[in-house]
Amino acid sequence: MKLSGEEFLQRAREDFPYAVDGGIERVVHTVLEALERHVSEGEWDHLRSGLPNSPAFVLP
């Protein structure tokens, strides 16, 4: 079952309980930017297909 954007971010908040500037949204965005730079285009497309598809979830 695919999580909604807010469900995904809530799980990230639970798994990453540290306070950071920009909140968990910034952490998720930074991680996804790093992944995008270091995986093949096919791997990136596969990864994106499993992520939430909603306005609450911003992909690089």
C-alpha positions as CSV (number, residue, x, y, z in Angstrom):
1,M,0.0,0.0,0.0
2,K,1.4,3.4,-1.0
3,L,1.5,6.0,1.7
4,S,0.1,9.5,1.2
5,G,2.6,12.4,1.4
6,E,1.6,13.3,4.9
7,E,1.7,9.6,6.1
8,F,5.2,9.3,4.6
9,L,6.4,12.5,6.4
10,Q,4.8,11.3,9.6
11,R,6.7,8.1,9.5
12,A,9.9,10.0,8.7
13,R,9.2,12.2,11.8
14,E,8.8,9.1,13.9
15,D,12.0,7.5,12.6
16,F,14.1,10.7,12.6
17,P,13.3,12.4,16.0
18,Y,15.9,15.2,15.7
19,A,15.1,18.9,15.4
20,V,16.6,20.3,12.2
21,D,16.1,23.7,10.4
22,G,13.4,23.3,7.9
23,G,11.8,20.3,9.6
24,I,11.5,16.8,8.3
25,E,10.4,18.0,4.9
26,R,13.9,19.5,4.5
27,V,15.6,16.3,5.6
28,V,13.5,14.2,3.1
29,H,14.2,16.6,0.3
30,T,17.9,16.7,1.0
31,V,18.1,12.9,1.1
32,L,16.2,12.6,-2.2
33,E,18.4,15.1,-3.9
34,A,21.5,13.2,-2.9
35,L,19.9,9.9,-4.1
36,E,19.0,11.5,-7.4
37,R,22.6,12.5,-8.0
38,H,24.1,9.1,-7.1
39,V,21.8,6.5,-8.6
40,S,21.1,5.7,-12.3
41,E,18.2,7.2,-14.1
42,G,16.4,3.9,-14.1
43,E,16.9,3.4,-10.4
44,W,15.7,7.0,-9.7
45,D,12.5,6.4,-11.7
46,H,11.9,3.2,-9.8
47,L,12.4,4.9,-6.5
48,R,10.1,7.8,-7.4
49,S,7.4,5.4,-8.5
50,G,7.1,4.1,-4.9
51,L,7.0,7.6,-3.3
52,P,3.8,9.5,-2.5
53,N,2.3,11.6,-5.3
54,S,0.8,14.5,-3.5
55,P,1.3,18.3,-3.0
56,A,2.5,17.7,0.5
57,F,5.4,15.7,-0.8
58,V,7.9,17.6,-2.8
59,L,10.4,15.7,-5.0
60,P,13.7,17.3,-6.2
